[in-house]
Amino acid sequence: MLQHVIQILPAHRQYIKRMSKSKGSGHFTQIRLRNWKNFLDVAIQLPLRVFLVGPNASGKSNLLDVFRFLRELAEPGGGLQRAIKRRGGVSAIRCLAARRSPDIEIAFQVRLGKEDIWEYELAFHQDKKRRPLVQRECVRRNRKILLERPTQEDKDDPERLTQTHLEQVTMNQQFRDLVTFLTKIRYLHIVPQIVREPERGAARHSDPYGGDFLEQVARIPQRTRDARLRRISAALRVAIPQLSEIKLFRDDKGIPHLRGKYEHWRPHGAWQTEEQFSDGTLRLMGLLWAILDGTGPLLLEEPELSLHPEIVRHIPQMIARFQQHTRRQIIISTHSSELLLDKGIGLNEVLLLIPDREGTLVKPASAIYQAKELLESGISAGEIAITHTRPKDADQLSLFGNQ
């Protein structure tokens, strides 16, 4: 089935080896949030593979968004002011349950090598002009402090606090490896309708919803691109047996398109472009491409959408096999019980998001009472998690149609 797709083919062994050892690769080991959206104060341990499980509006997307925020701080053209503005300002980010402290705080730990541990802390608020200001910024490498703000220069010139040192090339030389790692974070939540209109993505860059997905594929060197498309074709044949081949081409206007060869009663089959591809085909294709493309943490939001349950059930195995070779961290939000049925999912890999009046709580499935005994009895970690995060009185929704 689908898990066999991520076997390392001979032509890709060196490529995967380079990916896993490239500069800037690594993974988050823990993160702490205070006053960030749904989360008043949470500390989270992060393994290589993470499944975020919780009811609607519990904060799964907002937890993924903190990693996107960190990438936007570090990437060229980004920075604190832009990242906060895109989220509606400090007031829109600050947790509604927050009372005393006006500061929003993010602290995380990253492992970039076996003995290379980085820590970063950022606290910010807004001034009377509603401008975001750095309240505290700290960088440590193997417990050695490389940066601690505010400095005396910051106090003498408060305008400096409108920017983090993370975003400034002239100031981040000592921790450039950390900056590089953050810029490699990727988020994907492909919307098939957007992929089908590649003209709309001409002015977009790294659009997580697929606006420039085809352009991203086209920008890859042809040899690498063709190798990836062959592997993706092999995977798609599991879900869509009649789809035998996928190619990329540019039209007369230079706009990239995908076309797939569908076998049927005609001897040579028929070719269709992305306009005719189903939602499931485009989403599975985007998922497979994202896993193959890049080395930094990958954030996947509800990858099960539009896919058959039997395909969804094999996604965790596929990811695990790929991680054996690349050690790439993948963080997934999901509502799918099929995705979580895999017996290979560990209790520490499932994070439960539980809404509370004082902000959403986050805890691993291993914290559930008798979780280990339930797991040993044959119940999967996902089933345990789904049971404990099911919305209360969900069955009452069926009464909506009563007059």
C-alpha positions in Angstrom: 0.0 0.0 0.0 1.0 3.7 0.4 3.7 3.0 3.0 5.8 1.3 0.3 6.1 4.5 -1.7 8.6 6.1 0.7 11.2 3.4 0.2 14.6 4.9 -0.8 15.1 4.2 -4.5 18.7 3.8 -5.6 18.6 7.0 -7.6 17.6 9.0 -4.5 19.8 7.6 -1.8 22.5 10.4 -2.1 19.8 13.0 -2.4 18.1 11.9 0.8 21.5 11.6 2.5 22.3 15.3 1.6 18.9 16.4 2.7 19.2 14.8 6.2 22.7 16.3 6.7 22.1 19.8 5.2 23.0 22.8 7.2 20.0 24.1 9.2 18.2 20.7 9.5 17.1 19.8 12.9 13.9 19.7 15.0 12.1 21.4 17.8 12.3 19.5 21.1 10.0 21.7 23.2 8.1 25.0 23.1 6.5 27.1 25.7 3.7 29.7 25.0 2.2 32.4 27.3 -0.7 34.5 26.2 -0.5 33.2 22.6 -4.0 33.0 21.2 -5.8 30.0 22.8 -2.9 29.2 25.2 -2.5 31.1 28.5 0.5 29.1 29.6 1.6 25.8 28.1 4.8 23.8 27.9 5.0 21.2 25.2 7.5 18.4 24.5 7.8 17.7 20.7 9.0 14.4 19.2 9.9 14.1 15.5 6.3 13.1 14.6 3.4 15.0 16.3 -0.4 14.6 16.0 -2.5 17.4 17.3 -5.9 16.3 18.3 -8.8 18.3 19.7 -12.3 19.6 19.1 -13.1 22.5 16.8 -11.7 25.9 18.0 -9.4 24.2 20.6 -6.4 25.9 19.0 -4.8 23.3 16.6 -4.3 25.8 13.8 -3.2 28.5 16.3 -0.5 26.1 17.7 0.7 25.4 14.1 0.7 29.2 13.6 3.3 29.9 16.2 5.8 27.9 14.1 4.8 29.9 11.0 5.2 33.1 13.1 8.8 32.1 14.0 9.6 31.5 10.3 8.2 34.9 9.4 10.4 36.5 12.0 13.5 35.0 10.5 12.8 34.9 6.7 14.0 37.7 4.3 11.4 40.4 4.0 9.7 39.3 7.2 10.3 40.5 10.8 8.4 41.2 13.9 6.2 44.1 12.7 5.1 42.3 9.5 4.4 39.0 11.2 2.3 40.7 13.9 0.5 42.9 11.4 -0.5 39.8 9.3 -2.2 38.5 12.5 -4.2 41.6 13.2 -1.9 43.1 15.8 -0.8 42.3 19.3 -4.4 42.5 20.7 -5.6 39.9 18.2 -2.8 37.5 19.2 -3.0 37.9 23.0 -4.9 35.2 24.8 -8.5 36.3 25.9 -7.9 34.5 29.2 -4.8 36.7 30.0 -5.2 39.0 32.9 -2.1 40.4 34.6 0.7 40.1 32.1 0.4 42.1 28.9 3.4 40.3 27.3 3.1 37.5 24.7 5.9 35.0 25.3 7.4 32.3 23.0 10.3 30.1 24.1 11.6 27.0 22.3 14.4 24.6 22.2 15.9 23.2 19.0 18.3 20.4 18.4 20.5 21.0 15.3 22.9 18.2 16.0 23.6 15.5 18.6 25.3 17.9 20.9 24.0 21.2 19.5 21.1 22.6 21.5 19.7 26.0 20.9 17.2 28.0 23.0 15.4 31.1 22.0 13.0 33.3 24.1 10.9 36.2 22.9 8.5 38.4 24.8 6.7 41.3 23.2 3.8 43.7 23.8 2.5 46.9 22.3 3.2 50.6 23.2 0.7 53.4 23.5 0.8 53.7 19.7 -0.1 50.0 19.4 3.3 49.2 17.9 4.7 45.8 18.8 7.9 46.1 21.0 10.4 43.5 22.1 10.2 43.2 25.8 12.8 40.4 26.1 14.9 38.4 23.6 17.4 35.8 24.5 19.5 33.2 22.6 21.5 30.4 24.1 23.6 27.7 22.5 24.4 24.7 24.8 23.4 26.9 27.7 25.8 29.7 26.8 24.1 33.1 26.4 24.8 34.6 22.9 22.2 37.4 23.2 20.2 39.0 26.0 18.0 42.0 25.4 17.2 44.7 26.2 20.7 45.9 26.1 22.0 49.3 27.1 21.8 50.3 23.5 18.1 49.3 23.4 17.5 51.4 26.5 19.3 54.4 24.9 17.4 54.0 21.6 14.0 52.3 22.2 13.3 52.3 18.5 15.6 49.3 18.3 13.0 47.3 20.2 10.6 47.4 17.2 12.8 44.6 15.7 14.2 41.3 16.9 17.8 40.6 16.4 16.7 37.3 14.8 15.6 39.2 11.7 18.6 41.5 11.4 21.5 40.1 9.3 23.9 42.6 10.9 23.0 41.3 14.4 22.4 37.5 14.1 25.8 36.3 12.9 26.4 34.3 16.1 23.2 32.4 15.7 22.8 32.3 12.0 22.3 28.5 12.1 19.2 29.0 14.2 17.9 31.6 11.8 18.5 29.3 8.8 16.6 26.5 10.6 13.6 28.7 11.2 13.4 29.8 7.6 13.1 26.1 6.6 9.8 25.6 8.4 7.1 24.8 5.9 3.3 24.8 6.3 0.8 23.1 3.9 -2.9 23.2 3.6 -3.6 22.9 -0.1 -6.9 24.2 -1.4 -7.5 22.4 -4.7 -9.6 25.2 -6.2 -6.6 27.6 -5.9 -4.2 25.0 -7.4 -6.6 24.8 -10.4 -6.1 28.5 -11.1 -2.3 28.8 -11.5 -2.6 32.3 -13.0 -3.7 33.5 -9.5 -0.4 32.3 -8.0 1.9 34.2 -10.4 2.5 36.9 -7.8 2.6 34.6 -4.7 5.6 33.0 -3.0 5.4 29.9 -0.9 1.7 30.1 -0.6 0.6 27.4 1.9 -2.8 27.1 0.2 -1.3 26.1 -3.2 -1.5 29.4 -5.0 2.0 29.0 -6.4 2.3 25.2 -5.9 2.8 24.5 -9.6 5.4 27.2 -9.8 7.2 25.7 -6.9 7.3 22.4 -8.7 8.5 24.1 -11.9 11.3 25.9 -10.1 13.0 22.7 -9.0 15.8 21.5 -11.3 14.4 19.2 -14.0 16.3 16.1 -12.9 15.1 16.3 -9.3 11.6 17.3 -10.3 11.2 14.4 -12.7 12.5 12.0 -10.1 10.0 13.3 -7.5 7.1 13.2 -9.9 7.9 9.5 -10.7 7.8 8.7 -7.0 4.6 10.6 -6.6 3.1 8.9 -9.6 3.9 5.5 -8.0 2.0 6.6 -4.9 -0.9 8.0 -6.7 -1.4 4.7 -8.6 -2.2 3.1 -5.2 -5.1 5.6 -4.7 -5.9 6.1 -8.4 -5.0 2.9 -10.4 -5.9 4.4 -13.7 -3.5 7.4 -13.3 -0.3 6.0 -14.9 1.9 9.1 -15.4 2.3 12.8 -14.3 4.3 15.5 -16.1 4.8 19.2 -15.8 4.7 21.6 -18.7 4.4 25.4 -19.3 1.8 26.8 -21.7 2.3 29.6 -24.2 2.1 32.2 -21.5 4.8 30.4 -19.4 2.3 29.3 -16.8 3.1 25.8 -15.3 0.5 23.0 -15.5 0.4 19.4 -14.5 -1.0 16.8 -16.7 -1.7 13.2 -15.9 -2.2 10.2 -18.2 -5.4 8.2 -17.4 -5.6 4.7 -18.8 -9.0 3.5 -20.1 -10.4 1.5 -23.0 -8.5 3.6 -25.6 -5.0 2.0 -26.3 -3.1 5.2 -25.5 -5.2 6.5 -22.7 -6.0 10.2 -22.3 -4.3 13.2 -20.7 -5.9 15.6 -18.2 -4.6 18.8 -16.6 -4.9 19.9 -13.0 -8.3 21.4 -13.9 -9.7 17.9 -14.3 -7.9 16.4 -11.3 -10.1 15.5 -8.3 -9.7 17.3 -5.0 -8.2 14.2 -3.5 -5.7 13.8 -6.3 -4.4 17.3 -5.8 -4.3 17.2 -2.1 -2.4 13.8 -2.0 0.0 15.1 -4.7 0.6 18.2 -2.6 1.1 16.2 0.5 3.7 13.9 -1.1 5.5 16.8 -2.7 5.7 18.6 0.6 7.2 15.6 2.3 9.9 15.3 -0.4 10.6 19.0 -0.6 12.7 20.5 2.1 14.5 19.5 5.3 13.0 21.8 8.0 9.9 21.1 10.1 6.8 20.4 8.1 3.4 21.6 9.3 0.4 19.7 7.9 -3.2 20.8 8.5 -5.8 18.1 8.2 -4.1 16.0 5.5 -7.0 13.6 5.5 -9.4 16.0 3.7 -10.8 14.6 0.4 -8.9 11.3 0.8 -10.4 7.8 1.1 -10.1 6.4 4.7 -7.9 3.5 3.5 -5.4 6.0 2.1 -5.6 8.1 5.3 -4.8 5.1 7.5 -1.4 4.6 5.8 -0.2 8.2 6.0 1.4 7.8 9.5 3.4 4.7 8.3 4.5 6.6 5.2 5.7 9.5 7.3 7.5 7.2 9.7 9.3 5.4 6.9 10.4 8.7 5.4 11.6 10.0 8.8 13.8 7.0 9.2 16.0 8.4 6.5 15.7 12.1 6.8 14.8 12.8 10.5 12.6 15.6 9.3 10.1 16.7 11.9 6.4 16.6 10.8 3.6 18.1 12.9 0.1 17.2 11.9 -3.3 18.6 13.0 -6.2 16.2 12.5 -9.8 15.3 13.3 -9.5 11.9 11.6 -9.9 8.7 13.6 -8.6 6.8 10.5 -5.4 8.7 10.6 -4.9 7.8 14.2 -5.7 4.1 14.0 -2.1 3.1 13.3 -0.8 1.0 16.1 2.7 2.4 15.6 1.7 5.8 16.9 3.2 6.3 20.4 1.4 8.0 23.3 4.0 10.7 23.4 3.4 11.5 19.7 -0.3 12.5 20.3 -1.0 15.9 21.9 -4.4 16.5 23.2 -5.8 20.0 23.1 -8.4 20.5 25.7 -10.4 23.8 25.8 -10.7 25.3 29.3 -12.0 28.6 30.7 -8.4 29.5 31.5 -7.2 28.8 28.0 -6.6 25.5 26.1 -4.6 22.9 27.9 -2.1 20.7 26.0 -1.0 17.3 27.2 0.4 14.1 25.7 -1.9 11.1 25.4 0.5 9.4 27.9 -1.0 11.6 30.6 -4.4 10.0 30.2 -5.3 7.8 33.2 -4.4 4.1 32.4 -3.3 5.1 28.9 -0.5 2.5 28.9 -2.9 -0.3 29.9 -5.3 0.8 27.2 -2.5 0.7 24.6 -1.4 -2.7 25.7 -5.0 -4.0 25.4 -4.9 -3.2 21.7 -6.5 0.2 21.6 -4.5 2.7 19.5 -3.1 5.9 20.9 -5.3 7.8 18.4 -8.5 6.1 19.6 -7.6 6.9 23.2 -7.0 10.6 22.2 -10.2 10.9 20.2 -12.2 9.6 23.1 -10.8 12.1 25.5 -11.1 15.1 23.1 -14.6 14.4 21.8 -16.8 17.6 22.1 -19.2 17.3 25.0 -22.8 16.7 24.0 -22.0 16.4 20.3 -25.0 14.2 19.9 -27.2 17.2 20.6 -26.4 18.6 17.2 -28.8 16.0 15.7 -31.7 17.8 17.4 -31.1 20.9 15.2 -33.7 19.7 12.7 -36.5 19.5 15.3 -39.2 22.1 15.0 
